[in-house]
Amino acid sequence: MILVSDSRLSQNISAMGRAYVFGVDEPIPQQVVIPLADDDNLVFDFDAVYQYMFRMGNWSKHVEYHDLPLPFDTYSPRDQERIKAVMERAKTISK
């Protein structure tokens, strides 16, 4: 989840921010609107930054696909199934 707050909307408490929600093995939002000064906004691609940092930091070498993440039971049933599917795909890639 990505949460973006907007302090410009202080008069309307219900509109003070926005949540961009995504699940396991779903794309990270590419069109996140970040409020700037006055009425200006910046549309930011969080997925592109994540993918770049994952590759450049060689994080794939540190991800363990053989053991379930802890605490696995805190994930939703849908995300648990997705995690297991990702782990299965990783096994076929690493062969």
C-alpha positions as CSV (number, residue, x, y, z in Angstrom):
1,M,0.0,0.0,0.0
2,I,1.1,3.5,-0.8
3,L,-0.4,6.3,1.3
4,V,-0.2,9.9,0.1
5,S,-1.4,12.7,2.3
6,D,-2.4,16.1,1.1
7,S,-2.1,18.8,3.7
8,R,-3.6,21.3,1.3
9,L,-7.0,19.8,1.9
10,S,-7.1,20.6,5.6
11,Q,-10.7,22.0,5.4
12,N,-12.0,18.6,4.2
13,I,-10.8,16.0,6.6
14,S,-12.2,13.1,4.6
15,A,-10.1,14.1,1.6
16,M,-6.7,14.5,3.3
17,G,-5.1,11.6,1.5
18,R,-5.3,8.7,-0.9
19,A,-4.4,5.0,-0.6
20,Y,-3.1,3.1,-3.5
21,V,-3.6,-0.5,-2.6
22,F,-2.1,-3.5,-4.4
23,G,-1.6,-7.2,-3.4
24,V,1.1,-9.8,-3.6
25,D,2.2,-10.3,-7.2
26,E,0.2,-7.3,-8.5
27,P,1.7,-4.4,-10.2
28,I,2.8,-1.5,-8.0
29,P,0.9,1.6,-9.0
30,Q,2.3,3.6,-11.9
31,Q,0.0,6.6,-11.6
32,V,0.4,7.9,-8.0
33,V,-0.6,11.5,-7.8
34,I,1.5,13.5,-5.3
35,P,0.3,16.9,-4.4
36,L,2.7,19.8,-4.7
37,A,2.2,23.5,-4.0
38,D,-1.0,25.3,-4.9
39,D,-2.9,23.1,-7.4
40,D,0.2,21.4,-8.8
41,N,0.6,17.6,-8.8
42,L,3.2,15.1,-9.7
43,V,2.2,11.8,-11.3
44,F,4.8,9.3,-10.0
45,D,5.5,5.7,-11.2
46,F,6.4,3.8,-8.1
47,D,6.7,0.5,-10.0
48,A,9.5,1.8,-12.3
49,V,11.5,3.0,-9.2
50,Y,10.9,-0.3,-7.4
51,Q,11.9,-2.4,-10.4
52,Y,15.0,-0.3,-11.0
53,M,16.1,-0.4,-7.3
54,F,15.4,-4.2,-7.2
55,R,17.7,-4.8,-10.2
56,M,20.4,-2.3,-9.2
57,G,20.6,-3.5,-5.6
58,N,20.8,-7.1,-6.7
59,W,18.0,-7.8,-4.2
60,S,17.0,-10.9,-6.2
61,K,20.1,-12.6,-4.7
62,H,18.7,-11.9,-1.2
63,V,15.1,-13.1,-1.7
64,E,14.5,-16.6,-0.3
65,Y,11.9,-18.4,-2.4
66,H,12.3,-21.8,-0.6
67,D,10.7,-20.8,2.8
68,L,7.4,-19.1,3.4
69,P,7.7,-15.5,4.6
70,L,7.1,-15.0,8.4
71,P,4.6,-14.6,9.7
72,F,2.8,-16.2,6.8
73,D,-0.5,-16.5,8.6
74,T,-0.9,-12.7,8.7
75,Y,-1.3,-12.6,4.9
76,S,-4.8,-12.8,3.4
77,P,-5.8,-16.2,2.0
78,R,-5.6,-14.6,-1.5
79,D,-2.1,-13.3,-0.9
80,Q,-1.0,-16.7,0.6
81,E,-2.0,-18.4,-2.6
82,R,-0.2,-15.8,-4.7
83,I,2.9,-16.1,-2.6
84,K,2.9,-19.9,-3.1
85,A,2.4,-19.4,-6.9
86,V,5.4,-16.9,-7.0
87,M,7.5,-19.5,-5.1
88,E,6.6,-22.2,-7.6
89,R,7.5,-20.0,-10.5
90,A,10.8,-19.2,-8.9
91,K,11.6,-22.9,-8.6
92,T,11.2,-23.3,-12.4
93,I,13.3,-20.3,-13.2
94,S,16.2,-21.3,-10.9
95,K,16.5,-24.8,-12.5
